[in-house]
């Protein structure tokens, strides 16, 4: 038995379905919405509907966009011969904040996970192969996550990209800038040693 009204219960249940939001977080969000003025709630509801109606996946790279082709793919100042492959759009946002990548992107919309029924056909791999052939791409940077699914995806992509004659690189992994070796875990230290580069 719950002390909430039916409407509040329904909203809590719907919010709790969002990734990273559990029942307690959903309750906090609902009570925050109830405390703010009605205009805020109306704007929030309107934005949710607008985002759903006017946000698409770019037809070229599958990044989130408000038009058929996203602003990154349309940017003539980007290196059109380098593609950085990521799992999700949020990964592009993280990489763009660094300012280090001047090429294009390709979003797979996931990672290989046989246990979850996600194989190569469920990802945007064929679109990547098409882009590489049509645009004469010279380098593909694999920037999938450093977990089991991300590593599996990177290894699979390496296998199918090598025959195309394109240069395939993987983002380096290792010790974060400003940290001490004594605080790094074994896996991170091992990857740092394996991915070492010449020091000149």
Secondary structure, 3 states (H helix, E strand, C coil): CCCCCHHHHHHHHHHCCCCCCCHHHHHHHHHHHHHCCHHHHHHHHHHHHHHHHHCEECCCCCCEECCCCCHHHHCCCCEEEEEEEECCHHHHHHHHHHCCCCEEEEECCCCCEHHHCECHHHCCHHHHHHHHHHHCCCEEEECCCCCHHHHHHHHHHHHHHHCCCCEEEECCCCCCCCCCHHHCCHHHHHHHHHCCCCCC
